[in-house]
Amino acid sequence: MNRKVLANLKLESHSRFSQQGFTLIEILVVMAIIAMLAVMVAPNIFNQQAGAQRDAALSQISSLEAALDTYRLDVGEYPDSLAGLIENDSGRAAWNGPYLRRDVPMDPWQNDYVYESNGREFSLISYGPDGEQGGEGDDADIGLGL
């Protein structure tokens, strides 16, 4: 082949390879699109997480209530505290526990469940993400029948 033809082929192939990158404008447009998508999707993800935590709290409360009912069937009254589900704090021979496989769980926000009992009735709630009694919306107290 002719040297001139080879030189032209080398120049063409070199110029083709040097034009294969992205320009700064193209990269900025792609980053802007990704940022817009993130802004639209992020709130949905966080709302699902809050709902999942509330569902987990309701599930734990339901399990604790079942354990409390079993305790009452055995002993005749509800325990003074949730610790009574793990160890015989009443000293009664009818205690047939432990009524939970593990320790009493914390709520999904790492707060203790609020348990009150007079022996015949009880209430069991979580104060939710804010950890304070009352609240509205996402900060509302959580319990069965609330």
ChimeraX attribute file (.defattr): number of C-alpha atoms within 10 A of each C-alpha:
attribute: neighborCount
match mode: 1-to-1
recipient: residues
	/A:1	5
	/A:2	6
	/A:3	8
	/A:4	8
	/A:5	10
	/A:6	11
	/A:7	10
	/A:8	11
	/A:9	12
	/A:10	11
	/A:11	11
	/A:12	11
	/A:13	10
	/A:14	11
	/A:15	11
	/A:16	10
	/A:17	9
	/A:18	8
	/A:19	9
	/A:20	8
	/A:21	8
	/A:22	8
	/A:23	9
	/A:24	8
	/A:25	9
	/A:26	11
	/A:27	10
	/A:28	11
	/A:29	11
	/A:30	11
	/A:31	12
	/A:32	12
	/A:33	10
	/A:34	11
	/A:35	12
	/A:36	11
	/A:37	11
	/A:38	11
	/A:39	10
	/A:40	10
	/A:41	11
	/A:42	10
	/A:43	11
	/A:44	10
	/A:45	10
	/A:46	11
	/A:47	11
	/A:48	11
	/A:49	12
	/A:50	14
	/A:51	12
	/A:52	13
	/A:53	16
	/A:54	23
	/A:55	14
	/A:56	14
	/A:57	24
	/A:58	18
	/A:59	14
	/A:60	19
	/A:61	21
	/A:62	15
	/A:63	13
	/A:64	20
	/A:65	16
	/A:66	14
	/A:67	18
	/A:68	21
	/A:69	16
	/A:70	18
	/A:71	22
	/A:72	17
	/A:73	14
	/A:74	16
	/A:75	16
	/A:76	14
	/A:77	17
	/A:78	23
	/A:79	23
	/A:80	16
	/A:81	12
	/A:82	21
	/A:83	14
	/A:84	21
	/A:85	26
	/A:86	15
	/A:87	16
	/A:88	16
	/A:89	13
	/A:90	12
	/A:91	9
	/A:92	10
	/A:93	9
	/A:94	13
	/A:95	20
	/A:96	15
	/A:97	16
	/A:98	16
	/A:99	20
	/A:100	18
	/A:101	9
	/A:102	9
	/A:103	13
	/A:104	17
	/A:105	16
	/A:106	13
	/A:107	23
	/A:108	18
	/A:109	15
	/A:110	11
	/A:111	16
	/A:112	15
	/A:113	23
	/A:114	15
	/A:115	14
	/A:116	16
	/A:117	15
	/A:118	11
	/A:119	12
	/A:120	10
	/A:121	10
	/A:122	14
	/A:123	12
	/A:124	17
	/A:125	21
	/A:126	26
	/A:127	21
	/A:128	25
	/A:129	20
	/A:130	15
	/A:131	18
	/A:132	13
	/A:133	14
	/A:134	12
	/A:135	14
	/A:136	7
	/A:137	6
	/A:138	14
	/A:139	15
	/A:140	19
	/A:141	20
	/A:142	22
	/A:143	21
	/A:144	13
	/A:145	5
	/A:146	7
